[in-house]
Amino acid sequence: MLGANSKPLEQRIFGRPAAWLVKHHVRANTVTVVGVLAQCAVALTLFPFGYLWQGAVVLSVVVTTDALDGTMARLAGTASKWGAFLDSTLDRLADAAIIAGLTIYLAREGYTGGVIAGVAALAAGAIVPYTRARAEALGYQASVGIAERTDRLIVVLVAAFVTGLGLSPVVLTVALAVLAAASFVTVGQRAATVYRQARAESAGQSEPAACDPAAAELATPPGAGADLASGPPAGGDHPAPPAAVEEVDSSVEGP
């Protein structure tokens, strides 16, 4: 939800840093790769060993590179399909590292429910972007949902921060469970959206076929026209009465 409305805010916040980096010939893709490597390193070295609030603070700063690289690409005019693919793919890696780090922490603390919630969040986090990518590959739109990447990061980082300050790990467990549930709801929303588009597309394709003369001709049983044109079968000792012959002829020739 938040990610869809954040572009103007990103431009105001990251416009000047992005312009400075572009001026010094730093590539947007370089920022993407460095930022994701930093996120993975922080998530997998701080979170598993209980440095929760520290990791949450550092990650809150590092994840801004996800907005910075996009602003740089627009300013430099280097936005490309490859850059979009690289950014989206590496974002999934960073998300998985964050949730995995927190799940390892909960496992070390003995919270089985937290581990289950973390695994569910990992699975759902992988399915959410796949549904959109697959829908767009088929020509549909599926950019709906209540759990976009920005929303998921806010939930999990806030939960990690407050847990690190002394709250029970149950808070983190609940946050991961909510994250997993919201992600599965998003999958359902996107599936429903694609289903409606597919139904509308199928209806639009079948309607012209129903009005197509060629389709109607194909639907006519073979030989039906020939039977009318040829009239009653010849032969036999009892030909049709003249009145019946005239009636058949008039039906063929029309008014």
JOQUI-V234104 format. One record per run of one state. SS is the DSSP state (~ for helix, > for strand, _ for the rest). FROM is the first residue (numbers start at 1). LEN is the number of residues. If there is no record, write none. Layout:
BEGIN
ss = {SS/SS}
from = {FROM/FROM}
len = {LEN/LEN}
END
This chain:
BEGIN
ss = {_/~/_/~/_/~/_/~/_/~/_/~/_/~/_/~/_/~/_/~/_/~/_/~/_/~/_}
from = {1/3/6/7/24/28/46/47/50/52/63/65/77/81/110/112/138/149/165/169/212/213/220/224/231/242/254}
len = {2/3/1/17/4/18/1/3/2/11/2/12/4/29/2/26/11/16/4/43/1/7/4/7/11/12/2}
END
